[in-house]
Amino acid sequence: MTSVSVLMVTASGAPDPALEASARALEARFSGKDLALEECATIPDEAALIRRALRQGADQRGFGLILTLGGTGLGPRSRVPEATAELLDRPLPGIAELIRLSTLQKSRLAALSRGVAGLRGKTLIVNLGAGEGAAVTGFDAIAPLLPFVYEDRLNSWV
């Protein structure tokens, strides 16, 4: 079973009911995919705090998958992609492209997403949109790839 962390990123760091709904919808998608939600946390959209949460999740807690929700748009405080990119050992641009492609079929606004994805050690980190539709559509697009990511990189699930 692969442990999963979902980090909900908000401007204030305060709980957001819409992001919480997105996280619950994602957790429902984990069924049958050998994924277990171990952490669901809200953090402020501040680069240093995002980097710290990602480092702790990957390096100390050893999550196999970290999904971020929100902070990928054009807002002046939207820093999730930059904070994530700084920490990746191996970027996986095709994953971010697949997420954008799949969400574009539902909304042209997906073209404005700056989300990234990649590996930090044995952890796959993926930026998803904040909205439930964007998060679920993006996750559903990449879910079939997850076994291959772990087979190629790790030889097994973390």
N, C-alpha and C positions, 0 to 999 in steps of 0.2 A: 504494500500500500504506500503510495506517495503522499507525503504530507504537503499541504497547501496553505499558503498564507494569502489572504486578501487584504490589501491596504487601501482603504478608502481615503482619498486625498481631498481635503476641503480648504477653502481660503482661510477659514478661521480655526480649523482643527476641531471644531465642534461636530457632534453627530449630525448627520444629514439623512432624513427619512428616505429620500430618493436613492441615495447611495446604498443605504441599508437594504432597500428592496432589490437593487441590482446584485448585491452580495448574496442575498437569499436565493435569487434566481440562478446565480452561478452555482451555488452549492447544490441546488437541485439537479444541475447538469452533471455533477460529478458521479452520480450513481451509475454503477456498471463500468466505470472507467478507471478503477483502482486508484481513486483520488479521495483523500480525506481532508476536510477543512479542519486545520489545527489552530488557526489564528484568523481573526477578523478584527482589524484595528482601524481607527480613524486617526489620521495625522494631518498636520497643517501643510499647506503647499509652500514649503520653504525648503530650498535645495539641500541645506545641511541636514535637516531633519529627515528628509526623504532618503538621502544617502545613508544616514545612520540606521534607519529602519531596514533598508535593503541589505546593508552589511550584516546587521544582527541576524536577519532572517536567513541569509545565505551562509555566512561564515560561522556564526555561533549556534544558531538553532538548527541549521542543516535542512531547511525546507527544500523539497524537490522542485517546487513550483511556487513562484510569487507572482500574483496578479495584482496590478495596481488599477484602481478605478478613479478616473478623473485626472484633471491637470494636464491634459494633452492638447488643449485647444490653443487659441491665440491670445488669451487673456494675459495681462502683464505679470500675473503671479503664477501662470501655468508653467511650472518648471520640472515636471515629472520626466519628460524625455531627456532633458539635459542631465538631470541628476542620475538617471538610470544609465545613460550612455557612458558617463564617467567611470562607472563601476564594472562594466562588462569586460570580460576576458575575450569573449568571442561574440561579436554582434551577429545576429541572424536577421538581416533585413528582409528576407523572403517571408518571414512570419508576419512582420509588421505590414508588408505589402499585401499579403493574403487577407489580413484583418481589414485593411482599408478597402480592398476589392470587394469583399463580402458585404461590408456595411454600406458601401456605395450603392449597392443594389436596392437599398432601402431608403437612403437619404444622401443627397448630394453634399450635405454638410460633412460627411465622412472624409471628403477630400481635404478638409482643413485639419484633420487629425495629424499630430506630429509624433504619435506613439512609436516606440522602438521595442525591440526584443533581443534577447541574447542570453548567453551563459556567463555566469559568475561561478567559477569552480564547478560544482555539480548541480547548481541551481539554475533553472530556466526562469528568467524574469520577463514578463510580458506586460506592456502598458495597454490597458483597455479604456474605452470611453466610459463616462460616468453614467449615462442613461442605461436603463435596463435593456432596451432593445439593442443598443450598440454593444454592451458588454456580452450579452448572450450570443448575439450574431458573431461577434469576433471570436469568442471562445469556441463556439460550434465549428467555426471555420478551421481552427487549428487543432482541435481535439484529436482528429484522426492522425495527426503528425506526432503527437506526444510519445507514443511507444517507440517511434523511430529515433526521436531526439535522444531518449534515454538508452536505447540499444546502441546507437552509434557513439555517443559520448561516454556513457557510463557502463555499458554492458549489462546494466540492470536498473530497475527502479531504485531510487534512493530510499 
